[in-house]
Amino acid sequence: MPLSFLNRMLAERDIPSLMETALGHIPADLAIVNAQLVNVYSGEILSDTAVAVKNGWIAATGHLAPGTIGPETRIIDATGQTLIPGFIEGHTHLATLMTPDYFIPHAVRHGTTTIITETMETYPVAGLEGVMDFLASIRHQPITMLATAPALASISPAGSRMSLDDLRTVLDHEAVIGLGESYWQAVLKEPSLYLDRFRETLLRDQVLEGHSAGAGGAKLMAYAATGVSSCHEAISAKDALERLRLGMAVMIREGSIRRELAAISAIAEQSVSCRRLLLVTDGVNPLHLLQDGYLDAVVQKAIDFGFSPVDAIRMATLHVAEHFQIDAVVGGIAPGRQADMVLIPAPDCIRPTCVIARGKLLWEEGRDLPQVQRHSFSESSRSTIRLGDAPIDAGRFRIGASAAVSQVDVRIMDLITELVTKEAHLTMPVVEGLVCSDPTQDILKVAAIDRRYSPGKTAVGFIRGFGLRSGAFATSAAWDTTDIVVVGATDADMAACVQRIQQLQGGFVVCNEGKVLAELALPVMGLMAQEPAEIIREKMEAVTAAVHALGSKLSDPMLTLTTLTTAAIPYLRICEEGLFDLKSGQFREVFLS
């Protein structure tokens, strides 16, 4: 089994130099002096503390021995400031909207020095080669970048295809430290499929990441019994406590997808240990990254919601490191640990003024963003939109019925929130043998088109709640599938959107009357743009504005669209095989018998 990235780092540490520096026999490369140190191990806040760094690792903390600071030592005077460990992102999805090399500088600016990302989006659309290309993009970066392997749960049979050989290859990658989130419904439904994957992970002494949204009681206990060690789907203090009592690490999510910190923070008022509470984002898009910040903002919110500053900082540093079994390297400020540190004004004021990673000063207040390693994605990663030889035209989205009847009963996806759908039944008219959208009643068509395993295979249904009065909206970034998903008031505009996505090799597209109103190209696997966050934000805002101009009142129509295919959110979903009922685990016909 190949040596992991972190184990190799530990093995390659120059321990004799650290010892000699601590003893004052050789000078440190870098020293931070006069700091107020948050010691996440003891829970203390220590005044007038120094930290000595040699070859990227911490050699000594506290009062330094004479000789530890020499003429060549770079000194950072932290008088009046507080020193904390670099933040660790324990659950995110970097293969979304923006490539990692454009995301990392902003993460550094906001005090994050370690990121653990899922890779689940890359395998369905680009296979093993795509996963490896993505993992290559996070190597040789100025901060520690780690990943989990794809667990692959999907309503699409094609979306769950991953051989054990491919999984072993990913698990053996030096940057991979576990198996990514596995949806509890899929695990309980097909234990024979998932338990083999779990076993391969545990054999490597890696962690199993969980996703237990909506599970409770016996079902949650059965899921926990598999060895799944975490959940980022608790939405209340009650949910969090139930999972804590079962031995799970509870990842409190505060990001672009969901924000549960306010609700779960009620647990801070109870006599409950925070020992297994972690702060994560589950992903922050460029708009929120530039507007709100990153983990610094999450930690600040935790303090504002009632967690003590030390607990809040621990929840984004040491607790995360311990959960992933990487605390020998990161997560705290102590001898023998990697020199990842952040200066902030005070323990309760989480505003980074200086960021150090691997012993190097990466960013100071007032400076430009740090430089990173740009990655050149392969040609195959930039050519993942394959829709077959048949034309993508309006006819593909027609829903035919018997011309002998004037109306039919249909099953539709009904948006009851911006993410959750239920099944609804409607009677719709049949006109010349066709059942059409009715935007006046907010009844639109929704379609999923496979772009990998069965190129061009299409399923069409109806959706209510999206709000378009005209036009169409499509994306290649549909969750958990190999599909392009499109919602529209007219078949012709649905076709125009998909045609444009094919030309762009991925993205979000809004069309009306055959014209493109706004677009965001995502040419890397149909998931990511290799552009600065500022440019992507502008295009996201233009896409959202165009959807709103067509009548939708959804606050985040891009997120709503991408989640129509996911197995993670109840209840009625769609993929290239048709409508899927997550309650029964069965595909459903559009027409009711």
PyMOL commands that set and color helices and strands:
alter all, ss='L'
color gray80, all
select helices_A, chain A and resi 5-12+15-22+100-109+122-137+158-160+164-171+184-189+191-203+217-224+237-245+261-269+286-292+295-304+309-314+318-323+380-382+394-397+439-441+491-504+533-549+557-565
alter helices_A, ss='H'
color red, helices_A
select strands_A, chain A and resi 30-39+44-54+57-62+74-77+82-85+87-92+97-98+112-117+144-149+176-183+207-211+230-231+249-253+277-280+341-344+354-357+360-364+399-400+407-415+421-429+434-435+443-450+458-464+472-475+483-488+507-512+515-521+528-529+572-575+578-581+586-588
alter strands_A, ss='S'
color yellow, strands_A
deselect
rebuild
show_as cartoon
